Amino acid sequence: MKISMNQHLVKLSNKSLVLHIIKEQAPLSRAEISQRSGLNKGTVSSLVNELLEEKLCYESGPGESSGGRRPVMLLFNQLAGYSIGIDLGVNYILGLLTDLQGNIVIEKKLSCTTTAAEHVLGKVTDIIQQLINEAPSSHYGIVGIGIGVPGVVDNTGTVLLAPNLGWKYLNLKEKIEASFQLPVIIENEAKAGAYGESKFGFNQNSENLIYVSAGIGIGVGIILKGELYRGVNGFSGEMGHMTIEINGKDCRCGNKGCWELYSSEQALIEEAKNLNLAPNSETITLEWLIEQANKNNEQVIELFHTIGAFLGTGLNTIINTFNPHRVIIGNRLAEAKKWLEDPILRIINQNHFQFQREELEVSFSKLTIYSTALGVAAFSTEQFLKADYQEIESSI
């Protein structure tokens, strides 16, 4: 029985490999898949036939001939199902419906005026239901839901601590699965953002990448040797709470002088209010400050420069620690690139360890606010595509 189970596992592993090659490199002929996978032609033909029956790939017109009959080309059926990705920000919720290739089909976004768990969960549920209702008809329908959360998430989908939301020990996965009876993945938003950047961003397939999610708080996602680094228990990347001012401001995490208290959207808005930059402090938002900077408001521009310098200070520590190839700054503050980029680079270039800079690229995300939602949607898609393989593997 064990031999049979192992043989089945090998078959599913090969099938997963063939599907991955089609998904990433199509259009391909069966012969090309055999060459790239190392599997014999008979095995590839059998596995492709299964994938055709399962509607995960389809045949297109013949390709170019290399001397004999023109080969039939295979393509990935990205419209066989759809995945939902939710970026649960502190002051917004962004929901995306993507096809199985990660293309955005539908987008929903709303602002949040409270972080109360019951209220936020109600809004998240509403957005998910809207995306389900508006999804195009497909063979598999909605294959899964991914949610990125600005906090520490364990392997059971429980939010252990989300300081900027005021949440502790909330089993978000259980609640969402109960509402929709669909597979749900809960992940830290910065990790999901790093994965989104590595899959869909300008720097796709970067082997060593640091993604800095700069919103109300700051989180960091780490790609090392092409893999998302999670840490021993999945809690890596909480670098927004590293101390940059030992006797600094009190943080909701219980620490003092955390990086995000000086270089986040929250820090930007609080300082703007302290400087009385608007007659009514309630009007001060990131969007308002960007509008003022575009009008050459020197006080606002100087404030952005200050925030940028603090961002650069934290980034120096990250660069010295990980020696990455790329650092990408994303989330809402990426929209202020025009005024943040120069002070960030100035601080980084002051680093005496200039050998750290030799192959380093520092940039702002081209995906801006979409990195996290795309990342968690991709997690859900990949879980669906590997479901059979993972189920058999875990049973052995």
C-alpha positions, 0 to 999 in steps of 0.5 A: 500500500505504501508503494502505491501511495508513493507512486501516486505522490510521484505522479501528482508531483510530476503533474504539478510540475507539468502544470507549473511549466505550462502556466509559466512558459506556455505556449508549449508543445508536449515535446517541449514540456518533456524537454523542460521537465525531464519527464519522458514523452509518454508520461507528459502526454498522459499528464497533459490529457488529465489536465485537459480533462480537468480544464486547467489547460487547453490546446491552441492552433499548431505551432511552428514545425521543426521538420515534421508535423506541426505540434499542437500547442498547450496553454494554461486556462487562467479562466478556469477559476478565480481567486480573491485577495483582500488587503486589510489595511488599518484605514482601508480594505482593498479586495481583488478578484483575480484569474488563475494567472493573477490578472485583476478582474474586479476591484473593490475598495473602501475606507474604514473609520474604525478598527473594531474587529466586528465592524471590520469583519463585516466590511470584509465579508461584504467585499468578499460577497460582492466579488463572489457575486460579480465573478464571471462563470467558470469551471471551478468558480472561486478557488480560495480567499487570501487575506493580508493583515497588518500584524503577527499571524500564526499557522492556524490563521489566527491574528496573534497581535495587530497593534495598529488594529488593536486586535489580539488572538482573533481566529480570522481564518475560522470566521471567514471559512465559516461564512463562505465554506471556501479555503482561506489563507491568512498572512501578514500583509508585508509578507504577502506584499513581498510575494506579490512583488516577486510574482507580479512586480517590476522585479519579478523572480528576484532572488533576494528582495526586501519589501517595505510596506509603508502604510499606517504602520510599517512591515517588511517582507523578505525574499531570500534565494527566491523563497519567502522567508517566514522565520521559525514560527512564521513571525519574521519581518516585524521590523517596523517595531525595531527601535531607532530612538531608545527613549522615543515615543511609546508604541502600541506594541509595548516598545519605545521609539519604533521605526514606524512611529517616525516614518509611516503614514501615521507619523506623517499625519500626526506630525502634520497635525502638530504643525497645524498644516490645516485649519481643520486637522480632520482634513489631513490625510495622505491624499491631502498632503500629496495634493498640497505638496503638488501645489508646492507647499514648502512645509508639507514638502519638508515634512515628506523629506523628514519622513523620507530620512527616517525611512532611510535610517531604518532601511540602512539597518535592513540593508546592512543585515540582509545585503539584498539585491533589491529593496522595494517600498510599497503600500500607500506611502509609495504614492509620495515617491516624488518627495520621499525618494531623494531623502531616502537615497541620501541617507542610504548613500551616507552609509560607510559600508558602501560595498553594500550598495554595489549591486543594490537597487532601491525603488518604489513599487509599481504595484503601489497598493496592490502588492498585498492583495495580489500576493494573497490571491496568488497564495490561494491560487497556488494552494488550489493548483497543488491541493491534491499533491499536498493532501497525498503528501501529508497523509504519508 
